[in-house]
């Protein structure tokens, strides 16, 4: 993963989303998912451009299915925004940078 994107696991997920002082966008993805690969460069750009306003983490659903099941992630990519450990927005499906920024505008301050 890119330097500004956290790799989330079953072990660090809860602590990461609860302790963050900014919203956390979690990308639920898998290696075999074409749309997940397509959105990865967009997330890398946002992680750099929105540093200090938004944290981005990626959780591989094949490796950490318990977390995906807990949040009822049925298709990927699914991106969930957490504030203070609680889900506040869910985005399903890949989208371009402009659309993603528009979707996230309410969380970027």
C-alpha positions as CSV (number, residue, x, y, z in Angstrom):
1,X,0.0,0.0,0.0
2,X,1.0,3.6,-0.4
3,X,2.8,5.3,2.4
4,X,-0.3,7.4,3.4
5,X,-2.7,4.5,3.4
6,X,-2.9,2.2,6.4
7,X,-3.2,-1.6,6.0
8,X,-6.0,-2.6,8.2
9,X,-6.4,-6.1,9.7
10,X,-8.7,-7.8,12.2
11,X,-6.1,-7.0,14.9
12,X,-5.8,-3.2,14.3
13,X,-9.2,-2.3,12.7
14,X,-11.1,-1.2,15.8
15,X,-8.2,0.7,17.3
16,X,-7.5,2.5,14.1
17,X,-11.1,3.7,13.4
18,X,-11.8,4.6,17.1
19,X,-8.6,6.5,17.8
20,X,-8.5,8.6,14.6
21,X,-8.9,12.3,15.1
22,X,-10.2,12.7,11.5
23,X,-12.7,10.7,9.5
24,X,-11.4,7.3,8.3
25,X,-12.3,6.0,4.9
26,X,-12.0,2.2,4.9
27,X,-11.7,0.6,1.4
28,X,-12.9,-3.0,1.6
29,X,-11.1,-4.7,-1.3
30,X,-9.6,-8.0,-2.7
31,X,-6.7,-8.8,-4.9
32,X,-8.9,-10.4,-7.6
33,X,-11.3,-7.4,-7.8
34,X,-10.8,-5.3,-11.0
35,X,-12.8,-2.3,-9.8
36,X,-10.8,-2.3,-6.5
37,X,-7.6,-2.1,-8.5
38,X,-9.1,0.7,-10.6
39,X,-9.9,2.9,-7.6
40,X,-6.6,2.3,-5.8
41,X,-4.7,5.1,-7.6
42,X,-7.6,7.5,-6.7
43,X,-7.3,6.6,-3.1
44,X,-3.6,7.0,-3.2
45,X,-4.0,10.6,-4.5
46,X,-6.7,11.4,-1.9
47,X,-4.5,10.0,0.9
48,X,-1.8,12.5,0.0
49,X,-4.1,15.5,-0.9
50,X,-6.4,15.1,2.1
51,X,-3.8,14.3,4.7
52,X,-4.9,15.9,8.0
53,X,-8.5,15.9,6.9
54,X,-9.1,12.2,6.1
55,X,-7.3,9.0,6.8
56,X,-7.6,6.1,4.4
57,X,-7.2,2.5,5.2
58,X,-7.5,-0.7,3.1
59,X,-8.9,-4.0,4.4
60,X,-8.5,-7.1,2.3
61,X,-11.8,-9.0,2.7
62,X,-10.2,-12.3,1.8
63,X,-7.7,-12.1,4.6
64,X,-10.1,-10.4,7.2
65,X,-13.5,-11.6,6.3
66,X,-14.7,-11.3,9.9
67,X,-14.5,-7.5,9.7
68,X,-16.3,-7.5,6.3
69,X,-19.0,-9.7,7.7
70,X,-19.4,-7.4,10.8
71,X,-20.1,-4.5,8.5
72,X,-22.3,-6.5,6.1
73,X,-20.0,-5.8,3.1
74,X,-21.7,-7.8,0.3
75,X,-19.8,-6.4,-2.7
76,X,-16.5,-4.8,-3.3
77,X,-15.2,-2.2,-3.5
78,X,-17.2,-0.9,-0.6
79,X,-15.9,2.2,1.1
80,X,-17.1,3.1,4.6
81,X,-16.4,6.4,6.3
82,X,-16.1,6.2,10.1
83,X,-16.1,9.1,12.6
84,X,-15.4,8.3,16.2
85,X,-15.5,4.6,15.4
86,X,-19.1,4.8,14.0
87,X,-20.1,4.3,10.3
88,X,-21.4,7.6,8.9
89,X,-21.3,6.9,5.2
90,X,-21.1,3.9,2.9
91,X,-20.1,4.0,-0.8
92,X,-20.5,0.9,-2.9
93,X,-18.7,0.6,-6.3
94,X,-15.7,2.3,-7.9
95,X,-15.9,5.9,-8.9
96,X,-13.7,8.6,-10.3
97,X,-11.8,11.1,-8.2
98,X,-14.3,14.0,-8.7
99,X,-17.3,11.8,-7.8
100,X,-15.5,10.4,-4.7
101,X,-14.5,13.9,-3.6
102,X,-18.1,15.1,-4.0
103,X,-19.4,12.1,-2.0
104,X,-16.9,12.8,0.8
105,X,-17.3,16.6,0.8
106,X,-19.3,16.6,4.0
107,X,-16.5,14.9,5.9
108,X,-13.5,16.9,4.7
109,X,-14.2,20.1,6.6
